[in-house]
Amino acid sequence: MIQSMTGFGKAQIDLSDASLNIELRSLNSKHLDLNIKIPQSYRDKELELKKLLSQNLIRGKVDVNIQLDYIKSNTEFILNTDKIKQYHDQILDLNKNLNIEQTNILSTILKMPETILKKESDHEVDNWQEILNAINVAIQDLITYRTSEGENLNRDLSKRINNIRKLLDAIIPISEKRIEKIKLSLKEKIEKSELRVDENRFEQELIYYLEKQDITEEIVRLQSHLAYFSETKETNSPNGKKLGFICQEIGREINTIGSKSSDSEMQKIVVNMKDELEKIKEQLLNIL
């Protein structure tokens, strides 16, 4: 079944001291392109997260935003005692040399750089399995969205393929009449020119020329490609690239039919077939 590469998924869980929100946004891309925004305390889990995303999402430009909103601050401030002692000893030495009257040294020291350290609590890392479960919920939500969009794409592709099939059916009788017209036209031209021709040689040349104009093989191959396209888009595995390859073969046969058609009505139909094919190609850019 077709999946779109466009989608959105989200999940939200409440931890002991925070609310965690997960959002996944996906657009089309030739490969899997991950852009992950994650709290610093979970940076060591990023490789595990990338592996999980690649296994489930396969392709697309995916933006991952994981945000923690704390109910209460998880920031702790601690005194850097080693640094404070260094400052204190240096100030005492300086005081001895300069004979400066001592004031409230401690309050001065605490204003110095690196005397007070800011420490982020990392106890939330213990909740990683709970968070991982929520990420899986967001991934499945995104896949559901992709599947829903894929159903719309599938309907449109079926419509386009059927349009090409109908146009091809319209070409067949025109092509058969065209061959007869070519035969009559050549014979009339020879008769008007009053040239003497070898009937056997003429028949041989006529057969050779008509074979070059015949599009029976192209019609059969195009019908086969259209059927294979319809069959492939119903498979469960990611099929966007494969459908693209089949689309190239469809285009090749349509172009050959167009190059062989000397009939204006046939050429108009070929133009319409190419137009439908271009619309299919546009849709394929967004298929997983």
N, C-alpha and C positions, 0 to 999 in steps of 0.2 A: 504494500500500500504506500502511496506517495506521501512524503512528509515535506513540508516547507522548511526552509532554513530560517524563516522569520518567526519569532515567537517571544513570549514573555512568561516568566514563571516567578513565583514568590513564595516565601514561607516566613513564619514568625513564631518565635518561642520565648517564653519567659524563664529566665534563669533566676537564681537566688537573689542577685543584686542588680540585674540588668535585663533589658529587653533586647533580643537579637533579631534583626531584620535581614532577610536575604532576598536579593532581587537578581534575576538572570534575564538579560536581553540579548536576542540573537538576530543577526542579519546574514545575508548571503555572502559567501566567500568560497574560493576554490579549495581552501584547506581549513583546518581548525585553528582559529586565531583567538587566543584567550587573553583577556585583559582583566586581571583580578585585583580587586581592592579588598584588603582583609586587615583586621586589627593587628597591630605589631605583635601582640602576645601569641598570635597563631601563625606567625610567619614560617615556623618550622614545619607546619602542616601543609604548606602550599604545594609541594610536589605530590603529596597524597591526593590533594584536591584536584590538581591538574589531571592526574591519572583517572580519577573518578569521572570527571567531565568528558575526557576524551573517549572513554569507554561507552558513554551514554549518548553523547551529542554528535560524534563523528566529524561533522563539518560545520562551518559557519563562523562568523565573527561574533564571539560571545563576550559580553561584559558582565562580570560577576562583582556584585557589591554586597559585602557583608559588613553590617554596621551594628555596633553595640551602643545602646543608650542606657547609661547607668542610672539606677534609681538613687543610689548614694555614691559618693565619690570613692573610687578604689585607689586613690592616690595617697601615698604615705610620704611624710617628710622625716628624714633622719639626720642627726648631726654627724658630720664628718670629723670625728674626734682627732684622727691623725693630723688632718689639715689644721684644725684649731690649735693643737699643740705646737705645730710648726710655726704658725703665726705668733703664738704667745711667746715662744722662746726667742723669736727674732725681734719682737717688740721689746722684750726685757733687755736683750743685748744692746739694742739701739738706745734704750733709755739710759743704760750705764754709760755709754759713750757720749751721749748728748746732754745727760743730766736733765732730762725733761721731767716735769712733774707728772706723776702718774694720775691718770683719770680712770674712768670706767673702761678698762681694757676689754672686757668681755663683750660689751655692747658694740665696741668698735670692730672687734674680730668677727662677730657674727654678720657684719655687713660686707666682709671680704668674700671674694669669689670662692665657690666650691666648699663653703663651710656647712651649707645645708643642702642635702641631696634629696632629689625628688625620685621616689621609687614607685613604679607601677606594680600593683599587685598582680601576680600571675596565677592566682588560685582558680580563675575561670577556665584554664587549660584542662582542668580535671573534667570539665563538662564537654570535652571534644566529641565523645560518642553521641551525646544528645544533640550537639550542633550538627554533626555529620548526618544524623537522621533527618534533621530539618533541611539540610542541603539536598538530600535525596528527594524530599517532598517537593522542593522548588524545581528540581530537575524534571521530575515527573509532570509537574504542572506545565513546564515549558514544552515537554514532549506532547502533552495533550493539546496545547495551543498549536504546535507545529502540525499535528495530525489533522486538526480541524481546518487549518489553512490548506493543508495538503488535499483535503476532500474538495475544496473549491477549485484548486489547481487541476485536480484529476478530472472534474467535470468539464473544465474549459479545454483541457487537452483532448478529451474524448470528442468534444464538439469539433475541434479543429481537424482532428484526424478523420472524422466522418465527413467533414466538408471536402477534404482532399480526396477521399474515396469517391464521393459523389461527382466531383469534378473529373476524376479519372474515368468514371463510368460514362460521363458525357463525351469524353474524348474518343472512346473506342469506336462508336459508329461513325464519327466524323473521319477518323483515321482510315477506316475501311473504304469509305466513299472516296477519300482523297487518293488512294491507290488507283482506283478505277479512273478517276479524273486524269491522273498522270499518264496512264496508259493511252487513253483517248487523245489527250493533248499531244503526246509524242507522235502518234500515228497520223493525226491530222496535219501536223507540221511537216512530216515526211511526204505525205500525199500532196500538200500544197507546193512543196519544193520540186516535185516531179523528179525526185532522185531515184535511181535504181539502187535497191538495197538487197543484200542477201538475206532472205527471210530467216534462215537458221541463225546467222550471225546477229541479226536484229533481235531475235528472241533471246539469245544469250546475253546480249548487252542490256536488254530491257530487264531481264531477270536480275542481273547484277545491280543495276541502278535501283530497282524496286527494293531489293534487299537492303540497300543502304538507307532507303527511306522508311523501311518498315520499323515500327516501334513495338512489335509484339513482345519481344524479350524484355524491353524496358517496362512495359505494362505489367508483365508477370512479376518481375523483380520488385517493382514498386508496390504491388498488392501484397507481396510477401513481407516487405519491410513495414508496411502499415500494420499488418497483422501482428508482426513481432513487436512493434512498438506498443500496441494495445496490450499484448500479453505481458511484456516486461514491466509496464507501469503498475501492474496488479501484484507484483512480487513483494514480499515482505522486506527483503534486504534493501539497503540504500541503493537507489537505481538512477539518480540524476545524471551521473557521468555516462552510464551505459545508454541511457535514452539520448544523450547528446551524440554519441557515436552513431546510433541508429538514425538519428535526425540527419547526420551528414550523408548517410547512404541514400536516404529519401531525397535529399537535395540533389545528389548526383544524378539520380534517375530522372527527376523532374527537369534538370538542366539538359540532359541528353534528349529527352522528348522535345523540349523547346528548340534545341538546335536542329532537330530533324523535321520540325513542323514547318511546312511552307504554306499552310492554310491560316488565314487571318483569324478565323473563328477558333482554331486550335491554339493559336498564340495568345489570344485573350484568356482562354481557360488556363493555360500554363502560367500566365501572370497572376491570376487569382490563386493558383496553387502555391506559387512562391510567396504570395502575401500571407496565406494561412501558415506556411512553414516558418516565416519570420516571426509570427506571433507565438508559435510553439517554442522557438529558440529563446525568445524573451522570457517565457515562463520557466523554461528549463534552468535559467540562471539562478532561480530561487528554490530549486528542488534538491533535497538532500541526496 
